[in-house]
């Protein structure tokens, strides 16, 4: 029975080995110094016991000793710091072209939506050997997206988007947890990440679930329904900024600051448009707070992002 209980979760992402390597180094160094300190204490307790040395002897300080126990721990800590920083920066910078999946944490479930329109609850299907970027938001309280096999854990916050990413390396089904206490049924907020071969994943995509349209198409429909197209026009007559080509670009504000038009900027501009006024425009946009759901916000973000993506030629679209 005990042979079937793994000491550590499987490693199913590209960064899992690095995270484990740093963790094992921390354990090894901690164990080494724990044994060393207890051994020295025991030896000194025996060697310098009162019966053998009834009178203490004054000892002057030792500069080499002081330097040794200062510089050696500093060097070890700098190794931890450098390795940990390398892993952190890798985890914090999703590669370009990564598959994007939008996630909503809700008491007590995980809701996923693929860019092509497929929706899932407490299950996420993804292909193996792929970069996957998760764009996440909470509908209510703080949750935390935790997949032990990928060695990733990221808080999911209400009122803003957070992100994490991973590169899948092994086909299989892996546990998904909420690692942040989020209410009475927190322990039931679990799910599965199903990593599939590319052909099997494509078959899953084609099997249905995307009939409601892609995320950007849904966002375009919502954009029209809310009347956003009235002001955000593609010509110079619009009373709001032109959104074509906006995403990912710097935006000059009326107070002189420059911000990047990322997912959180777009979200804030929808819910609190007066927070960051674009230079050359008046603060006339109404707030859509309470009128757009989390899923709607993600659809609007996906649509605005699609306006910055190169469009296929008309002949290619016709084919």
MIVO-210095 format. One record per residue (C-alpha): residue number from 1; residue in one letter; chain; x negated, y negated, z. Coordinates in steps of 0.001 Angstrom, whole numbers. Layout:
BEGIN
[NUM; 'A'; 'A'; [X; Y; Z]],
...
end
This chain:
BEGIN
[1; 'X'; 'A'; [0; 0; 0]],
[2; 'X'; 'A'; [-2742; -2463; 944]],
[3; 'X'; 'A'; [-4466; -1970; -2398]],
[4; 'X'; 'A'; [-1443; -3537; -4075]],
[5; 'X'; 'A'; [-1691; -6745; -2051]],
[6; 'X'; 'A'; [-4112; -9141; -3803]],
[7; 'X'; 'A'; [-6260; -11369; -1636]],
[8; 'X'; 'A'; [-5987; -14199; -4164]],
[9; 'X'; 'A'; [-3457; -14968; -6914]],
[10; 'X'; 'A'; [-4269; -14094; -10494]],
[11; 'X'; 'A'; [-6294; -16556; -12503]],
[12; 'X'; 'A'; [-4240; -17559; -15516]],
[13; 'X'; 'A'; [-5516; -21022; -16432]],
[14; 'X'; 'A'; [-8783; -22427; -17717]],
[15; 'X'; 'A'; [-9474; -24361; -14500]],
[16; 'X'; 'A'; [-8654; -21507; -12117]],
[17; 'X'; 'A'; [-12229; -20181; -12133]],
[18; 'X'; 'A'; [-13666; -23592; -11314]],
[19; 'X'; 'A'; [-11242; -24148; -8456]],
[20; 'X'; 'A'; [-12003; -20700; -7047]],
[21; 'X'; 'A'; [-15750; -21220; -7464]],
[22; 'X'; 'A'; [-15650; -24423; -5420]],
[23; 'X'; 'A'; [-13432; -22764; -2823]],
[24; 'X'; 'A'; [-15764; -19760; -2471]],
[25; 'X'; 'A'; [-18776; -22078; -2153]],
[26; 'X'; 'A'; [-17020; -23942; 670]],
[27; 'X'; 'A'; [-16284; -20653; 2426]],
[28; 'X'; 'A'; [-19869; -19413; 1987]],
[29; 'X'; 'A'; [-21454; -22624; 3289]],
[30; 'X'; 'A'; [-19021; -22797; 6216]],
[31; 'X'; 'A'; [-19685; -19151; 7116]],
[32; 'X'; 'A'; [-23465; -19620; 6857]],
[33; 'X'; 'A'; [-23551; -22620; 9186]],
[34; 'X'; 'A'; [-21058; -21042; 11585]],
[35; 'X'; 'A'; [-23289; -17976; 11984]],
[36; 'X'; 'A'; [-26427; -20151; 12158]],
[37; 'X'; 'A'; [-25030; -22433; 14867]],
[38; 'X'; 'A'; [-23737; -19590; 17034]],
[39; 'X'; 'A'; [-27041; -17693; 16623]],
[40; 'X'; 'A'; [-29070; -20738; 17662]],
[41; 'X'; 'A'; [-26786; -21365; 20645]],
[42; 'X'; 'A'; [-27135; -17741; 21758]],
[43; 'X'; 'A'; [-30936; -17703; 21343]],
[44; 'X'; 'A'; [-31399; -20986; 23173]],
[45; 'X'; 'A'; [-29030; -19917; 25952]],
[46; 'X'; 'A'; [-31139; -16831; 26568]],
[47; 'X'; 'A'; [-34567; -18356; 26013]],
[48; 'X'; 'A'; [-34012; -21511; 28053]],
[49; 'X'; 'A'; [-31847; -20094; 30801]],
[50; 'X'; 'A'; [-32277; -21639; 34242]],
[51; 'X'; 'A'; [-34188; -18667; 35718]],
[52; 'X'; 'A'; [-36918; -19014; 33073]],
[53; 'X'; 'A'; [-36990; -22829; 32997]],
[54; 'X'; 'A'; [-35764; -24221; 36330]],
[55; 'X'; 'A'; [-37008; -27750; 35554]],
[56; 'X'; 'A'; [-36078; -29533; 32343]],
[57; 'X'; 'A'; [-38847; -30974; 30180]],
[58; 'X'; 'A'; [-38506; -34305; 28404]],
[59; 'X'; 'A'; [-38826; -33901; 24632]],
[60; 'X'; 'A'; [-39536; -36792; 22260]],
[61; 'X'; 'A'; [-37570; -37122; 19022]],
[62; 'X'; 'A'; [-38795; -35545; 15809]],
[63; 'X'; 'A'; [-38570; -37605; 12630]],
[64; 'X'; 'A'; [-38852; -34556; 10283]],
[65; 'X'; 'A'; [-36071; -32824; 12217]],
[66; 'X'; 'A'; [-33860; -35922; 12080]],
[67; 'X'; 'A'; [-34418; -36261; 8341]],
[68; 'X'; 'A'; [-33775; -32555; 7755]],
[69; 'X'; 'A'; [-30435; -32394; 9540]],
[70; 'X'; 'A'; [-29360; -35620; 7829]],
[71; 'X'; 'A'; [-30498; -35066; 4243]],
[72; 'X'; 'A'; [-29679; -31357; 3921]],
[73; 'X'; 'A'; [-25994; -31754; 4924]],
[74; 'X'; 'A'; [-25810; -34888; 2757]],
[75; 'X'; 'A'; [-27098; -32945; -244]],
[76; 'X'; 'A'; [-24627; -30110; 355]],
[77; 'X'; 'A'; [-21736; -32560; 700]],
[78; 'X'; 'A'; [-22768; -34328; -2521]],
[79; 'X'; 'A'; [-22619; -30992; -4346]],
[80; 'X'; 'A'; [-19057; -30511; -3066]],
[81; 'X'; 'A'; [-18195; -34078; -4033]],
[82; 'X'; 'A'; [-19617; -33834; -7562]],
[83; 'X'; 'A'; [-18012; -30474; -8310]],
[84; 'X'; 'A'; [-14681; -31519; -6813]],
[85; 'X'; 'A'; [-14738; -34806; -8765]],
[86; 'X'; 'A'; [-15414; -32927; -11999]],
[87; 'X'; 'A'; [-12409; -30664; -11392]],
[88; 'X'; 'A'; [-10235; -33628; -10377]],
[89; 'X'; 'A'; [-11030; -35629; -13514]],
[90; 'X'; 'A'; [-10386; -32599; -15693]],
[91; 'X'; 'A'; [-7019; -32037; -14019]],
[92; 'X'; 'A'; [-6108; -35730; -14220]],
[93; 'X'; 'A'; [-6750; -36119; -17956]],
[94; 'X'; 'A'; [-4493; -34008; -20167]],
[95; 'X'; 'A'; [-5967; -33433; -23626]],
[96; 'X'; 'A'; [-4447; -35126; -26623]],
[97; 'X'; 'A'; [-1958; -33044; -28539]],
[98; 'X'; 'A'; [-854; -31043; -25502]],
[99; 'X'; 'A'; [2622; -29526; -25555]],
[100; 'X'; 'A'; [4854; -31764; -23446]],
[101; 'X'; 'A'; [7572; -30427; -21176]],
[102; 'X'; 'A'; [9814; -32636; -19072]],
[103; 'X'; 'A'; [10632; -31496; -15548]],
[104; 'X'; 'A'; [13281; -32641; -13085]],
[105; 'X'; 'A'; [13020; -31480; -9485]],
[106; 'X'; 'A'; [16363; -31299; -7738]],
[107; 'X'; 'A'; [17615; -29853; -4463]],
[108; 'X'; 'A'; [17032; -26982; -4972]],
[109; 'X'; 'A'; [16026; -26075; -8503]],
[110; 'X'; 'A'; [13599; -26837; -11311]],
[111; 'X'; 'A'; [15080; -28116; -14576]],
[112; 'X'; 'A'; [12884; -27970; -17689]],
[113; 'X'; 'A'; [13388; -29391; -21143]],
[114; 'X'; 'A'; [11172; -28758; -24145]],
[115; 'X'; 'A'; [10602; -31414; -26786]],
[116; 'X'; 'A'; [12490; -29248; -29260]],
[117; 'X'; 'A'; [15593; -29314; -27043]],
[118; 'X'; 'A'; [15484; -25983; -25189]],
[119; 'X'; 'A'; [16570; -26309; -21565]],
[120; 'X'; 'A'; [15715; -23956; -18717]],
[121; 'X'; 'A'; [16453; -23725; -15014]],
[122; 'X'; 'A'; [13899; -22102; -12682]],
[123; 'X'; 'A'; [12220; -20476; -15683]],
[124; 'X'; 'A'; [9634; -21929; -18009]],
[125; 'X'; 'A'; [8561; -20202; -21225]],
[126; 'X'; 'A'; [5237; -21316; -22690]],
[127; 'X'; 'A'; [2709; -19833; -25143]],
[128; 'X'; 'A'; [-672; -18450; -24143]],
[129; 'X'; 'A'; [-3893; -20275; -25051]],
[130; 'X'; 'A'; [-2116; -23628; -25109]],
[131; 'X'; 'A'; [-2511; -26988; -23382]],
[132; 'X'; 'A'; [721; -27837; -21564]],
[133; 'X'; 'A'; [1458; -31241; -20056]],
[134; 'X'; 'A'; [4251; -31482; -17480]],
[135; 'X'; 'A'; [5975; -34886; -17159]],
[136; 'X'; 'A'; [7902; -34711; -13900]],
[137; 'X'; 'A'; [10370; -36696; -11843]],
[138; 'X'; 'A'; [12614; -35981; -8875]],
[139; 'X'; 'A'; [16345; -36550; -8812]],
[140; 'X'; 'A'; [16509; -36863; -5027]],
[141; 'X'; 'A'; [13579; -36291; -2621]],
[142; 'X'; 'A'; [9868; -35509; -2895]],
[143; 'X'; 'A'; [9163; -32065; -4321]],
[144; 'X'; 'A'; [5842; -30470; -5282]],
[145; 'X'; 'A'; [5214; -28388; -8407]],
[146; 'X'; 'A'; [2927; -25494; -7421]],
[147; 'X'; 'A'; [1816; -22568; -9612]],
[148; 'X'; 'A'; [-827; -20591; -7666]],
[149; 'X'; 'A'; [-2018; -18639; -10712]],
[150; 'X'; 'A'; [-2843; -21913; -12481]],
[151; 'X'; 'A'; [-4363; -23476; -9334]],
[152; 'X'; 'A'; [-2273; -26619; -9794]],
[153; 'X'; 'A'; [-92; -28509; -7355]],
[154; 'X'; 'A'; [1411; -31921; -8043]],
[155; 'X'; 'A'; [3955; -33953; -6103]],
[156; 'X'; 'A'; [7178; -34750; -7952]],
[157; 'X'; 'A'; [8452; -38149; -6831]],
[158; 'X'; 'A'; [11790; -39949; -7073]],
[159; 'X'; 'A'; [11651; -43223; -8955]],
[160; 'X'; 'A'; [8599; -42513; -11118]],
[161; 'X'; 'A'; [6951; -39964; -13368]],
[162; 'X'; 'A'; [4006; -37855; -12290]],
[163; 'X'; 'A'; [2124; -35430; -14463]],
[164; 'X'; 'A'; [-26; -32331; -14403]],
[165; 'X'; 'A'; [-1407; -30062; -17084]],
[166; 'X'; 'A'; [-2958; -26664; -17564]],
[167; 'X'; 'A'; [-4385; -24448; -20283]],
[168; 'X'; 'A'; [-2865; -20982; -20210]],
[169; 'X'; 'A'; [-5249; -18046; -20628]],
[170; 'X'; 'A'; [-3305; -14896; -19796]],
[171; 'X'; 'A'; [89; -13501; -20769]],
[172; 'X'; 'A'; [2309; -12729; -17799]],
[173; 'X'; 'A'; [4954; -13976; -15391]],
[174; 'X'; 'A'; [3757; -16227; -12585]],
[175; 'X'; 'A'; [5355; -17622; -9450]],
[176; 'X'; 'A'; [6486; -21238; -9275]],
[177; 'X'; 'A'; [7070; -22840; -5876]],
[178; 'X'; 'A'; [8039; -26150; -4359]],
[179; 'X'; 'A'; [5275; -26662; -1790]],
[180; 'X'; 'A'; [6783; -29825; -240]],
[181; 'X'; 'A'; [9538; -29339; 2339]],
[182; 'X'; 'A'; [12590; -30813; 600]],
[183; 'X'; 'A'; [15586; -29755; 2670]],
[184; 'X'; 'A'; [17432; -26810; 4149]],
[185; 'X'; 'A'; [17082; -24578; 1072]],
[186; 'X'; 'A'; [13471; -25518; 346]],
[187; 'X'; 'A'; [12366; -21873; 511]],
[188; 'X'; 'A'; [14806; -21021; -2284]],
[189; 'X'; 'A'; [13365; -23582; -4712]],
[190; 'X'; 'A'; [11318; -21049; -6632]],
[191; 'X'; 'A'; [10976; -20046; -10252]],
[192; 'X'; 'A'; [8877; -18320; -12855]],
[193; 'X'; 'A'; [6432; -19454; -15505]],
[194; 'X'; 'A'; [6524; -16933; -18354]],
[195; 'X'; 'A'; [3426; -17075; -20557]],
[196; 'X'; 'A'; [4009; -15385; -23927]],
[197; 'X'; 'A'; [2105; -14522; -27059]],
[198; 'X'; 'A'; [2560; -17286; -29684]],
[199; 'X'; 'A'; [4714; -15100; -31937]],
[200; 'X'; 'A'; [6921; -14051; -29021]],
[201; 'X'; 'A'; [7208; -17663; -27892]],
[202; 'X'; 'A'; [8208; -18784; -31372]],
[203; 'X'; 'A'; [10826; -16037; -31466]],
[204; 'X'; 'A'; [12125; -17272; -28110]],
[205; 'X'; 'A'; [12343; -20821; -29454]],
[206; 'X'; 'A'; [14247; -19604; -32509]],
[207; 'X'; 'A'; [16641; -17503; -30434]],
[208; 'X'; 'A'; [18703; -20520; -29407]],
[209; 'X'; 'A'; [18958; -23077; -26663]],
[210; 'X'; 'A'; [17977; -26012; -28834]],
[211; 'X'; 'A'; [21332; -26515; -30541]],
[212; 'X'; 'A'; [21884; -29780; -28680]],
[213; 'X'; 'A'; [19029; -31341; -30647]],
[214; 'X'; 'A'; [15491; -32280; -29779]],
[215; 'X'; 'A'; [14752; -34491; -26807]],
[216; 'X'; 'A'; [13846; -37468; -28990]],
[217; 'X'; 'A'; [17026; -37082; -31059]],
[218; 'X'; 'A'; [19110; -37070; -27883]],
[219; 'X'; 'A'; [17201; -40135; -26758]],
[220; 'X'; 'A'; [17937; -41889; -30044]],
[221; 'X'; 'A'; [21645; -41190; -29625]],
[222; 'X'; 'A'; [21585; -42539; -26081]],
[223; 'X'; 'A'; [19606; -45554; -27294]],
[224; 'X'; 'A'; [22415; -46335; -29716]],
[225; 'X'; 'A'; [25199; -45660; -27195]],
[226; 'X'; 'A'; [23710; -48048; -24637]],
[227; 'X'; 'A'; [23422; -50790; -27239]],
[228; 'X'; 'A'; [19635; -50977; -26988]],
[229; 'X'; 'A'; [19288; -51222; -30769]],
[230; 'X'; 'A'; [21083; -54581; -30710]],
[231; 'X'; 'A'; [18095; -56328; -29143]],
[232; 'X'; 'A'; [15202; -53956; -29818]],
[233; 'X'; 'A'; [15210; -54291; -33580]],
[234; 'X'; 'A'; [12478; -53429; -36034]],
[235; 'X'; 'A'; [12518; -56929; -37569]],
[236; 'X'; 'A'; [11642; -60298; -36074]],
[237; 'X'; 'A'; [15253; -61152; -35224]],
[238; 'X'; 'A'; [15448; -58969; -32108]],
[239; 'X'; 'A'; [15819; -60568; -28689]],
[240; 'X'; 'A'; [13695; -57774; -27209]],
[241; 'X'; 'A'; [10273; -56390; -28133]],
[242; 'X'; 'A'; [9955; -54135; -31159]],
[243; 'X'; 'A'; [9465; -50612; -29765]],
[244; 'X'; 'A'; [7951; -49080; -32897]],
[245; 'X'; 'A'; [4319; -48224; -32189]],
[246; 'X'; 'A'; [4625; -49470; -28602]],
[247; 'X'; 'A'; [3835; -46327; -26622]],
[248; 'X'; 'A'; [285; -46056; -25356]],
[249; 'X'; 'A'; [-599; -49601; -26400]],
[250; 'X'; 'A'; [-1471; -52598; -24189]],
[251; 'X'; 'A'; [1386; -55012; -23510]],
[252; 'X'; 'A'; [808; -58691; -22643]],
[253; 'X'; 'A'; [3176; -59943; -19938]],
[254; 'X'; 'A'; [4422; -63486; -19417]],
[255; 'X'; 'A'; [2325; -63826; -16251]],
[256; 'X'; 'A'; [-884; -63131; -18173]],
[257; 'X'; 'A'; [-1346; -59533; -17082]],
[258; 'X'; 'A'; [-1834; -56679; -19514]],
[259; 'X'; 'A'; [-329; -53237; -18852]],
[260; 'X'; 'A'; [-262; -49997; -20808]],
[261; 'X'; 'A'; [3076; -48863; -22205]],
[262; 'X'; 'A'; [3131; -45378; -20688]],
[263; 'X'; 'A'; [6040; -43286; -19426]],
[264; 'X'; 'A'; [6301; -45135; -16105]],
[265; 'X'; 'A'; [6253; -48534; -17817]],
[266; 'X'; 'A'; [9136; -47516; -20085]],
[267; 'X'; 'A'; [11053; -46059; -17134]],
[268; 'X'; 'A'; [10620; -49242; -15107]],
[269; 'X'; 'A'; [11619; -51383; -18070]],
[270; 'X'; 'A'; [14902; -49469; -18332]],
[271; 'X'; 'A'; [15796; -49477; -14646]],
[272; 'X'; 'A'; [14201; -52757; -13528]],
[273; 'X'; 'A'; [13600; -54817; -16668]],
[274; 'X'; 'A'; [12786; -57984; -14725]],
[275; 'X'; 'A'; [9706; -56431; -13102]],
[276; 'X'; 'A'; [7437; -56893; -16128]],
[277; 'X'; 'A'; [8576; -59442; -18718]],
[278; 'X'; 'A'; [6827; -59225; -22080]],
[279; 'X'; 'A'; [5191; -62470; -23191]],
[280; 'X'; 'A'; [7367; -64406; -25634]],
[281; 'X'; 'A'; [10674; -62914; -24472]],
[282; 'X'; 'A'; [13278; -64035; -21966]],
[283; 'X'; 'A'; [14469; -61859; -19012]],
[284; 'X'; 'A'; [17894; -61157; -20495]],
[285; 'X'; 'A'; [17899; -57351; -20473]],
[286; 'X'; 'A'; [20395; -55835; -17969]],
[287; 'X'; 'A'; [19397; -53060; -15619]],
[288; 'X'; 'A'; [20576; -49543; -16403]],
[289; 'X'; 'A'; [20028; -48343; -12841]],
[290; 'X'; 'A'; [22733; -45802; -11996]],
[291; 'X'; 'A'; [23898; -45592; -15614]],
[292; 'X'; 'A'; [21224; -43241; -16931]],
[293; 'X'; 'A'; [20409; -39847; -15413]],
[294; 'X'; 'A'; [16892; -38468; -15019]],
[295; 'X'; 'A'; [17442; -36349; -18102]],
[296; 'X'; 'A'; [18634; -39437; -19964]],
[297; 'X'; 'A'; [15555; -41383; -18927]],
[298; 'X'; 'A'; [13325; -38596; -20176]],
[299; 'X'; 'A'; [15210; -38496; -23480]],
[300; 'X'; 'A'; [14825; -42260; -23914]],
[301; 'X'; 'A'; [11109; -42014; -23126]],
[302; 'X'; 'A'; [10713; -39185; -25647]],
[303; 'X'; 'A'; [12505; -41244; -28307]],
[304; 'X'; 'A'; [10369; -44345; -27733]],
[305; 'X'; 'A'; [7250; -42162; -27833]],
[306; 'X'; 'A'; [8420; -40692; -31149]],
[307; 'X'; 'A'; [8480; -44214; -32629]],
[308; 'X'; 'A'; [4696; -44298; -32201]],
[309; 'X'; 'A'; [4085; -40963; -33885]],
[310; 'X'; 'A'; [3206; -40782; -37595]],
[311; 'X'; 'A'; [6218; -39891; -39677]],
[312; 'X'; 'A'; [6084; -37087; -42226]],
[313; 'X'; 'A'; [6438; -38127; -45873]],
[314; 'X'; 'A'; [9966; -38045; -47237]],
[315; 'X'; 'A'; [9125; -35202; -49660]],
[316; 'X'; 'A'; [7773; -33098; -46802]],
[317; 'X'; 'A'; [10894; -33744; -44714]],
[318; 'X'; 'A'; [13079; -32786; -47639]],
[319; 'X'; 'A'; [11314; -29449; -47926]],
end
